[in-house]
Amino acid sequence: MNLGLTKTRELMKANEAIFVIRFGNRRYAHKLLLDKWLLAQIKQH
């Protein structure tokens, strides 16, 4: 997707309830949920 760290963190913070999994202070994107969210974003535009 060619995103920098800052933009990635912004997206993860804004969509934390949708595809982000937290382990302690770390945040991980759940791949299947992220793909589903990206497809939904594409269909909206």
PDB file of N, CA, C and O in Angstrom:
ATOM      1  N   MET A   1       0.815  -1.193   0.000  1.00  0.00           N
ATOM      2  CA  MET A   1       0.000   0.000   0.000  1.00  0.00           C
ATOM      3  C   MET A   1       0.853   1.248   0.000  1.00  0.00           C
ATOM      4  O   MET A   1       0.351   2.340  -0.268  1.00  0.00           O
ATOM      5  N   ASN A   2       2.135   1.106   0.296  1.00  0.00           N
ATOM      6  CA  ASN A   2       3.057   2.230   0.253  1.00  0.00           C
ATOM      7  C   ASN A   2       2.671   3.344   1.232  1.00  0.00           C
ATOM      8  O   ASN A   2       2.586   4.511   0.850  1.00  0.00           O
ATOM      9  N   LEU A   3       2.441   2.979   2.489  1.00  0.00           N
ATOM     10  CA  LEU A   3       2.124   3.950   3.532  1.00  0.00           C
ATOM     11  C   LEU A   3       3.307   4.081   4.479  1.00  0.00           C
ATOM     12  O   LEU A   3       3.999   3.106   4.774  1.00  0.00           O
ATOM     13  N   GLY A   4       3.526   5.302   4.950  1.00  0.00           N
ATOM     14  CA  GLY A   4       4.573   5.519   5.935  1.00  0.00           C
ATOM     15  C   GLY A   4       4.083   5.151   7.332  1.00  0.00           C
ATOM     16  O   GLY A   4       2.907   4.843   7.528  1.00  0.00           O
ATOM     17  N   LEU A   5       4.987   5.186   8.286  1.00  0.00           N
ATOM     18  CA  LEU A   5       4.636   4.838   9.664  1.00  0.00           C
ATOM     19  C   LEU A   5       3.587   5.773  10.249  1.00  0.00           C
ATOM     20  O   LEU A   5       2.668   5.323  10.933  1.00  0.00           O
ATOM     21  N   THR A   6       3.715   7.065   9.988  1.00  0.00           N
ATOM     22  CA  THR A   6       2.776   8.030  10.547  1.00  0.00           C
ATOM     23  C   THR A   6       1.370   7.790  10.027  1.00  0.00           C
ATOM     24  O   THR A   6       0.424   7.763  10.814  1.00  0.00           O
ATOM     25  N   LYS A   7       1.209   7.616   8.741  1.00  0.00           N
ATOM     26  CA  LYS A   7      -0.109   7.387   8.150  1.00  0.00           C
ATOM     27  C   LYS A   7      -0.683   6.053   8.614  1.00  0.00           C
ATOM     28  O   LYS A   7      -1.885   5.945   8.856  1.00  0.00           O
ATOM     29  N   THR A   8       0.163   5.043   8.740  1.00  0.00           N
ATOM     30  CA  THR A   8      -0.289   3.740   9.220  1.00  0.00           C
ATOM     31  C   THR A   8      -0.816   3.857  10.641  1.00  0.00           C
ATOM     32  O   THR A   8      -1.867   3.305  10.964  1.00  0.00           O
ATOM     33  N   ARG A   9      -0.093   4.570  11.486  1.00  0.00           N
ATOM     34  CA  ARG A   9      -0.543   4.765  12.872  1.00  0.00           C
ATOM     35  C   ARG A   9      -1.847   5.545  12.922  1.00  0.00           C
ATOM     36  O   ARG A   9      -2.719   5.227  13.731  1.00  0.00           O
ATOM     37  N   GLU A  10      -2.001   6.559  12.075  1.00  0.00           N
ATOM     38  CA  GLU A  10      -3.244   7.333  12.026  1.00  0.00           C
ATOM     39  C   GLU A  10      -4.422   6.442  11.646  1.00  0.00           C
ATOM     40  O   GLU A  10      -5.476   6.496  12.280  1.00  0.00           O
ATOM     41  N   LEU A  11      -4.244   5.625  10.615  1.00  0.00           N
ATOM     42  CA  LEU A  11      -5.315   4.724  10.185  1.00  0.00           C
ATOM     43  C   LEU A  11      -5.676   3.715  11.268  1.00  0.00           C
ATOM     44  O   LEU A  11      -6.852   3.432  11.495  1.00  0.00           O
ATOM     45  N   MET A  12      -4.663   3.177  11.932  1.00  0.00           N
ATOM     46  CA  MET A  12      -4.923   2.187  12.973  1.00  0.00           C
ATOM     47  C   MET A  12      -5.615   2.825  14.177  1.00  0.00           C
ATOM     48  O   MET A  12      -6.485   2.205  14.789  1.00  0.00           O
ATOM     49  N   LYS A  13      -5.239   4.048  14.520  1.00  0.00           N
ATOM     50  CA  LYS A  13      -5.870   4.729  15.652  1.00  0.00           C
ATOM     51  C   LYS A  13      -7.318   5.085  15.335  1.00  0.00           C
ATOM     52  O   LYS A  13      -8.188   4.961  16.197  1.00  0.00           O
ATOM     53  N   ALA A  14      -7.584   5.523  14.116  1.00  0.00           N
ATOM     54  CA  ALA A  14      -8.940   5.910  13.723  1.00  0.00           C
ATOM     55  C   ALA A  14      -9.869   4.710  13.569  1.00  0.00           C
ATOM     56  O   ALA A  14     -11.084   4.857  13.703  1.00  0.00           O
ATOM     57  N   ASN A  15      -9.328   3.534  13.293  1.00  0.00           N
ATOM     58  CA  ASN A  15     -10.141   2.339  13.040  1.00  0.00           C
ATOM     59  C   ASN A  15      -9.822   1.223  14.021  1.00  0.00           C
ATOM     60  O   ASN A  15      -9.847   0.044  13.666  1.00  0.00           O
ATOM     61  N   GLU A  16      -9.524   1.600  15.249  1.00  0.00           N
ATOM     62  CA  GLU A  16      -9.081   0.631  16.247  1.00  0.00           C
ATOM     63  C   GLU A  16     -10.119  -0.457  16.521  1.00  0.00           C
ATOM     64  O   GLU A  16      -9.753  -1.601  16.788  1.00  0.00           O
ATOM     65  N   ALA A  17     -11.391  -0.121  16.458  1.00  0.00           N
ATOM     66  CA  ALA A  17     -12.442  -1.105  16.757  1.00  0.00           C
ATOM     67  C   ALA A  17     -12.706  -2.046  15.587  1.00  0.00           C
ATOM     68  O   ALA A  17     -13.398  -3.051  15.755  1.00  0.00           O
ATOM     69  N   ILE A  18     -12.175  -1.744  14.415  1.00  0.00           N
ATOM     70  CA  ILE A  18     -12.504  -2.523  13.225  1.00  0.00           C
ATOM     71  C   ILE A  18     -11.492  -3.631  12.950  1.00  0.00           C
ATOM     72  O   ILE A  18     -11.884  -4.788  12.804  1.00  0.00           O
ATOM     73  N   PHE A  19     -10.213  -3.310  12.877  1.00  0.00           N
ATOM     74  CA  PHE A  19      -9.241  -4.334  12.484  1.00  0.00           C
ATOM     75  C   PHE A  19      -7.964  -4.361  13.324  1.00  0.00           C
ATOM     76  O   PHE A  19      -7.013  -5.061  12.974  1.00  0.00           O
ATOM     77  N   VAL A  20      -7.929  -3.614  14.422  1.00  0.00           N
ATOM     78  CA  VAL A  20      -6.715  -3.535  15.230  1.00  0.00           C
ATOM     79  C   VAL A  20      -6.814  -4.454  16.447  1.00  0.00           C
ATOM     80  O   VAL A  20      -7.833  -4.489  17.137  1.00  0.00           O
ATOM     81  N   ILE A  21      -5.745  -5.189  16.691  1.00  0.00           N
ATOM     82  CA  ILE A  21      -5.636  -6.052  17.863  1.00  0.00           C
ATOM     83  C   ILE A  21      -4.489  -5.515  18.704  1.00  0.00           C
ATOM     84  O   ILE A  21      -3.403  -5.259  18.186  1.00  0.00           O
ATOM     85  N   ARG A  22      -4.726  -5.344  19.997  1.00  0.00           N
ATOM     86  CA  ARG A  22      -3.695  -4.808  20.882  1.00  0.00           C
ATOM     87  C   ARG A  22      -3.148  -5.890  21.792  1.00  0.00           C
ATOM     88  O   ARG A  22      -3.903  -6.645  22.405  1.00  0.00           O
ATOM     89  N   PHE A  23      -1.826  -5.959  21.874  1.00  0.00           N
ATOM     90  CA  PHE A  23      -1.115  -6.815  22.817  1.00  0.00           C
ATOM     91  C   PHE A  23      -0.203  -5.897  23.618  1.00  0.00           C
ATOM     92  O   PHE A  23       0.862  -5.506  23.140  1.00  0.00           O
ATOM     93  N   GLY A  24      -0.610  -5.555  24.824  1.00  0.00           N
ATOM     94  CA  GLY A  24       0.167  -4.606  25.614  1.00  0.00           C
ATOM     95  C   GLY A  24       0.148  -3.249  24.939  1.00  0.00           C
ATOM     96  O   GLY A  24      -0.920  -2.703  24.663  1.00  0.00           O
ATOM     97  N   ASN A  25       1.326  -2.703  24.671  1.00  0.00           N
ATOM     98  CA  ASN A  25       1.424  -1.410  23.989  1.00  0.00           C
ATOM     99  C   ASN A  25       1.502  -1.550  22.476  1.00  0.00           C
ATOM    100  O   ASN A  25       1.531  -0.548  21.762  1.00  0.00           O
ATOM    101  N   ARG A  26       1.535  -2.770  21.988  1.00  0.00           N
ATOM    102  CA  ARG A  26       1.670  -2.995  20.546  1.00  0.00           C
ATOM    103  C   ARG A  26       0.310  -3.113  19.880  1.00  0.00           C
ATOM    104  O   ARG A  26      -0.647  -3.618  20.467  1.00  0.00           O
ATOM    105  N   ARG A  27       0.245  -2.639  18.650  1.00  0.00           N
ATOM    106  CA  ARG A  27      -0.973  -2.752  17.850  1.00  0.00           C
ATOM    107  C   ARG A  27      -0.648  -3.556  16.603  1.00  0.00           C
ATOM    108  O   ARG A  27       0.371  -3.339  15.946  1.00  0.00           O
ATOM    109  N   TYR A  28      -1.525  -4.477  16.297  1.00  0.00           N
ATOM    110  CA  TYR A  28      -1.373  -5.305  15.104  1.00  0.00           C
ATOM    111  C   TYR A  28      -2.648  -5.206  14.287  1.00  0.00           C
ATOM    112  O   TYR A  28      -3.741  -5.103  14.844  1.00  0.00           O
ATOM    113  N   ALA A  29      -2.513  -5.237  12.971  1.00  0.00           N
ATOM    114  CA  ALA A  29      -3.675  -5.238  12.088  1.00  0.00           C
ATOM    115  C   ALA A  29      -4.035  -6.688  11.776  1.00  0.00           C
ATOM    116  O   ALA A  29      -3.188  -7.462  11.328  1.00  0.00           O
ATOM    117  N   HIS A  30      -5.285  -7.047  12.012  1.00  0.00           N
ATOM    118  CA  HIS A  30      -5.781  -8.379  11.661  1.00  0.00           C
ATOM    119  C   HIS A  30      -5.942  -8.395  10.143  1.00  0.00           C
ATOM    120  O   HIS A  30      -6.762  -7.656   9.597  1.00  0.00           O
ATOM    121  N   LYS A  31      -5.166  -9.232   9.462  1.00  0.00           N
ATOM    122  CA  LYS A  31      -5.074  -9.211   7.994  1.00  0.00           C
ATOM    123  C   LYS A  31      -6.421  -9.363   7.306  1.00  0.00           C
ATOM    124  O   LYS A  31      -6.742  -8.583   6.409  1.00  0.00           O
ATOM    125  N   LEU A  32      -7.214 -10.347   7.703  1.00  0.00           N
ATOM    126  CA  LEU A  32      -8.500 -10.570   7.034  1.00  0.00           C
ATOM    127  C   LEU A  32      -9.456  -9.407   7.260  1.00  0.00           C
ATOM    128  O   LEU A  32     -10.150  -8.985   6.335  1.00  0.00           O
ATOM    129  N   LEU A  33      -9.497  -8.887   8.485  1.00  0.00           N
ATOM    130  CA  LEU A  33     -10.372  -7.747   8.771  1.00  0.00           C
ATOM    131  C   LEU A  33      -9.893  -6.489   8.051  1.00  0.00           C
ATOM    132  O   LEU A  33     -10.707  -5.689   7.590  1.00  0.00           O
ATOM    133  N   LEU A  34      -8.588  -6.313   7.954  1.00  0.00           N
ATOM    134  CA  LEU A  34      -8.037  -5.168   7.229  1.00  0.00           C
ATOM    135  C   LEU A  34      -8.389  -5.251   5.749  1.00  0.00           C
ATOM    136  O   LEU A  34      -8.804  -4.255   5.157  1.00  0.00           O
ATOM    137  N   ASP A  35      -8.229  -6.422   5.148  1.00  0.00           N
ATOM    138  CA  ASP A  35      -8.580  -6.604   3.735  1.00  0.00           C
ATOM    139  C   ASP A  35     -10.059  -6.319   3.497  1.00  0.00           C
ATOM    140  O   ASP A  35     -10.424  -5.677   2.512  1.00  0.00           O
ATOM    141  N   LYS A  36     -10.901  -6.797   4.401  1.00  0.00           N
ATOM    142  CA  LYS A  36     -12.345  -6.571   4.293  1.00  0.00           C
ATOM    143  C   LYS A  36     -12.663  -5.070   4.382  1.00  0.00           C
ATOM    144  O   LYS A  36     -13.487  -4.559   3.624  1.00  0.00           O
ATOM    145  N   TRP A  37     -12.005  -4.377   5.311  1.00  0.00           N
ATOM    146  CA  TRP A  37     -12.208  -2.948   5.491  1.00  0.00           C
ATOM    147  C   TRP A  37     -11.738  -2.180   4.253  1.00  0.00           C
ATOM    148  O   TRP A  37     -12.408  -1.249   3.807  1.00  0.00           O
ATOM    149  N   LEU A  38     -10.580  -2.573   3.697  1.00  0.00           N
ATOM    150  CA  LEU A  38     -10.066  -1.907   2.499  1.00  0.00           C
ATOM    151  C   LEU A  38     -11.021  -2.067   1.319  1.00  0.00           C
ATOM    152  O   LEU A  38     -11.261  -1.109   0.584  1.00  0.00           O
ATOM    153  N   LEU A  39     -11.562  -3.259   1.134  1.00  0.00           N
ATOM    154  CA  LEU A  39     -12.525  -3.480   0.049  1.00  0.00           C
ATOM    155  C   LEU A  39     -13.767  -2.620   0.237  1.00  0.00           C
ATOM    156  O   LEU A  39     -14.302  -2.083  -0.733  1.00  0.00           O
ATOM    157  N   ALA A  40     -14.228  -2.486   1.473  1.00  0.00           N
ATOM    158  CA  ALA A  40     -15.391  -1.641   1.753  1.00  0.00           C
ATOM    159  C   ALA A  40     -15.082  -0.178   1.437  1.00  0.00           C
ATOM    160  O   ALA A  40     -15.946   0.541   0.935  1.00  0.00           O
ATOM    161  N   GLN A  41     -13.853   0.271   1.728  1.00  0.00           N
ATOM    162  CA  GLN A  41     -13.462   1.647   1.436  1.00  0.00           C
ATOM    163  C   GLN A  41     -13.417   1.894  -0.070  1.00  0.00           C
ATOM    164  O   GLN A  41     -13.801   2.965  -0.539  1.00  0.00           O
ATOM    165  N   ILE A  42     -12.955   0.914  -0.814  1.00  0.00           N
ATOM    166  CA  ILE A  42     -12.880   1.037  -2.271  1.00  0.00           C
ATOM    167  C   ILE A  42     -14.279   1.122  -2.869  1.00  0.00           C
ATOM    168  O   ILE A  42     -14.522   1.915  -3.778  1.00  0.00           O
ATOM    169  N   LYS A  43     -15.192   0.309  -2.363  1.00  0.00           N
ATOM    170  CA  LYS A  43     -16.561   0.295  -2.884  1.00  0.00           C
ATOM    171  C   LYS A  43     -17.290   1.599  -2.594  1.00  0.00           C
ATOM    172  O   LYS A  43     -18.165   1.996  -3.363  1.00  0.00           O
ATOM    173  N   GLN A  44     -16.946   2.276  -1.493  1.00  0.00           N
ATOM    174  CA  GLN A  44     -17.584   3.544  -1.140  1.00  0.00           C
ATOM    175  C   GLN A  44     -17.184   4.658  -2.101  1.00  0.00           C
ATOM    176  O   GLN A  44     -17.948   5.599  -2.319  1.00  0.00           O
ATOM    177  N   HIS A  45     -15.998   4.552  -2.668  1.00  0.00           N
ATOM    178  CA  HIS A  45     -15.510   5.632  -3.535  1.00  0.00           C
ATOM    179  C   HIS A  45     -15.649   5.177  -4.927  1.00  0.00           C
ATOM    180  O   HIS A  45     -15.305   5.910  -5.854  1.00  0.00           O
TER     181      HIS A  45
END
